[in-house]
């Protein structure tokens, strides 16, 4: 049973604040994250890492050159050279070492600036490539998932978080690379300090530990807040879109919904703001207090270095080098510890991205699929089929048994909720039955390759998508690989009666339809439906299914569409769903569904003669025209 197996799929439970172990466990995500960065562009990755390595060594070299400059300047001050002009100093050659040191420091400063700009350039290029590559991977994986996944609210939350991670994790890349750079710099500064006073490094590290623990604590709280508010974030986005979109503008204006939607948005957004503000204030307060401990450690060490300089153990240049090294080392260590905590926190967010990639579809092709019949000979057989939507107690269809013969047009009739659309989804293997099986030419649908099966089925649902593309592309999505075949597109439009609609557009088939983009032209509901129906003809599949795609058409237009459908589906297997009995009576057979079960099967005349539900519904509809 498909649903049963879905329920056993492990799902993360993060409703409470992550433990220290969970935060450190999340670091396992860094390896695949870095692997993805490398796969995105090995050359850019090597370039930015190489430049960062060189740049990491520059601070200690520049500081040491500065020490040499001070010592050299003080040496010159102590000389009794009796030189009064710059020319005399230059002629004496005494300034030459100092000038070379100044030139070296200038060159290092320029090199540092150039390297910084190159690192920023390569980071931005790599960041954009990574974001694009991850977005593509996200779309590719989403395309593999089952329809059930997109109808599950929890999985929708995971998808929403995964989408945000494709854009939001590139700061993590810069942090990781920056920390690698800082680590090299720390080692170089520490090597210099060890020569003078190794215990100072230990003092500094101990003083910074409280700030690190505090940062780790608040990073975890921040992640928990963002995680727990995922449904509310989606609701905020929904309210934002509903309150300001072309699709909802008419009803929002007519019903005066602006105040209601704005009030709902303001209430929800203010709750989220208050939660964020409370956490931010606590974080700022504790962060200031804990950082002060690191500052205290720095000044204790600074006082020690100054005391040894006064005693003559260090030169003024040594004092400058050691004080500068210690100050930079403190900044780097503090940034390193806080950065490590932030990396651990961001690694938790990577769980959202990688856990989405771990979701595996259940509706897949078998390892060795049967060849799909070039021509369907027998048709489809439903054998005691039962299906229940995930989480639902009521069966959508159950004990469903009937035959869809090859080459016939079968109409499905029933009240809302009778199971008509569910039956179509089962035919297209958007879902698999929980009970029974569906056969195609005597073999289970699950024995065929999934992609090949769907290529041979053309379905237009009642809630078809209005693509904000050109008219030609809107039709071509029915068989997108043939989008360059204009003759096929034009023929599909002719069959669906959309050619007259397109002929009125300013740019014909090249006109963008829909008002989302500039120069787009919107269509009426009925015109959109004719374009959508053209997709089914564009597909040119063995099984055609129209699931109430003509609801927005007037009676005459719908009759013409179905009349054309009947003519063009001659020899093909077809299923149509419509509430208008004037249309379904054209079918070879009519299947009457009630509460997910077959109540009756027959032609229009046979079903009327039975005086059952079909005849009752027909009379109710006919009475409206009398």
URRA-V140425 format. One record per backbone hydrogen bond with DSSP energy under -1.0 kcal/mol. NH is the residue of the N-H (numbers start at 1). CO is the residue of the C=O. If there is no record, write none. Layout:
{{NH	CO} {NH	CO}}
This chain:
{{5	1} {6	2} {7	3} {9	6} {23	19} {24	20} {25	21} {26	22} {27	24} {28	25} {29	26} {30	27} {33	29} {34	30} {35	31} {36	32} {37	33} {38	34} {39	35} {40	36} {41	37} {45	41} {46	42} {47	43} {48	44} {49	45} {50	46} {51	47} {52	48} {53	49} {54	50} {55	51} {56	52} {61	57} {62	58} {63	59} {64	60} {65	61} {66	62} {67	63} {68	64} {69	65} {70	66} {71	67} {72	68} {73	69} {74	70} {75	71} {76	72} {77	73} {78	74} {79	76} {89	85} {90	86} {91	87} {92	88} {99	95} {100	96} {101	97} {102	98} {103	99} {104	100} {105	101} {106	102} {107	103} {108	104} {109	105} {110	106} {111	107} {112	108} {113	109} {114	110} {115	111} {116	112} {117	113} {118	114} {119	115} {120	116} {121	117} {122	118} {123	119} {124	120} {125	121} {126	122} {127	123} {128	124} {129	125} {130	126} {131	127} {132	128} {133	129} {134	130} {135	131} {136	132} {137	133} {138	134} {139	135} {140	136} {141	137} {142	138} {143	139} {144	141} {156	152} {157	153} {158	154} {159	155} {160	156} {161	157} {162	158} {163	159} {164	160} {165	161} {166	162} {168	164} {169	165} {173	169} {174	170} {175	171} {176	172} {177	173} {178	174} {179	175} {180	176} {181	177} {182	178} {183	179} {184	180} {185	181} {186	182} {187	183} {188	184} {189	185} {190	186} {191	187} {192	188} {193	189} {194	190} {197	193} {200	197} {203	199} {204	200} {205	201} {206	202} {207	203} {208	204} {212	208} {213	209} {214	210} {215	211} {216	212} {217	213} {218	214} {219	215} {220	216} {221	217} {222	218} {223	219} {224	220} {225	221} {226	222} {227	223} {228	224} {229	225} {230	227} {233	229} {234	230} {235	231} {236	232} {237	233} {238	234} {239	235} {240	236} {241	237} {242	238} {243	239} {249	245} {252	248} {253	249} {254	250} {255	251} {257	252} {261	257} {262	258} {263	259} {264	260} {265	261} {266	262} {267	263} {268	264} {269	265} {270	266} {271	267} {272	268} {273	269} {274	270} {275	271} {276	272} {277	273} {278	274} {279	275} {280	276} {281	277} {282	278} {283	279} {284	280} {285	281} {286	282} {287	283} {288	284} {289	285} {290	286} {291	287} {292	288} {295	291} {296	292} {297	293} {298	294} {299	295} {300	296} {301	297} {302	298} {303	299} {304	300} {305	301} {306	302} {307	303} {308	304} {309	305} {310	306} {311	307} {312	309} {313	308} {319	315} {320	316} {321	317} {322	318} {323	319} {324	320} {325	321} {326	322} {327	323} {328	324} {329	325} {330	326} {331	327} {332	328} {333	329} {334	330} {335	331} {336	332} {337	333} {338	334} {339	335} {340	336} {341	337} {342	338} {343	339} {344	340} {345	341} {346	342} {347	343} {350	346} {353	349} {354	350} {355	351} {356	352} {357	353} {358	354} {359	356} {364	362} {370	447} {380	404} {381	439} {382	402} {383	437} {385	400} {386	435} {387	397} {392	389} {396	387} {397	387} {398	596} {400	385} {402	382} {404	380} {406	378} {408	405} {410	574} {411	589} {412	576} {413	591} {418	415} {423	419} {424	420} {425	421} {426	422} {427	423} {428	424} {429	426} {430	425} {434	386} {435	386} {437	383} {439	381} {440	443} {441	379} {443	440} {445	438} {447	444} {448	445} {453	449} {454	450} {455	451} {456	452} {457	454} {458	543} {460	545} {464	461} {469	467} {471	511} {472	509} {474	470} {475	471} {476	472} {477	473} {478	475} {479	476} {482	479} {483	480} {485	482} {486	484} {489	485} {490	486} {491	487} {492	488} {493	489} {494	490} {495	491} {496	492} {498	493} {499	493} {502	498} {503	499} {505	502} {508	505} {510	507} {511	508} {513	469} {514	521} {520	517} {521	512} {528	524} {529	525} {530	526} {531	527} {532	528} {533	529} {534	530} {535	532} {537	533} {538	534} {539	535} {543	456} {544	573} {545	458} {546	575} {547	460} {548	546} {548	577} {553	550} {558	554} {559	555} {560	556} {561	557} {562	558} {563	559} {564	560} {565	561} {566	562} {567	563} {568	564} {569	565} {570	567} {572	569} {573	542} {574	408} {575	544} {576	410} {577	546} {583	580} {584	580} {585	581} {586	583} {587	584} {588	409} {589	409} {590	602} {591	411} {592	600} {593	413} {594	597} {596	418} {597	594} {599	592} {600	592} {602	590} {607	603} {608	604} {609	605} {610	606} {611	608} {616	612} {617	613} {618	614} {619	615} {620	616} {621	617} {622	618} {623	619} {625	622}}
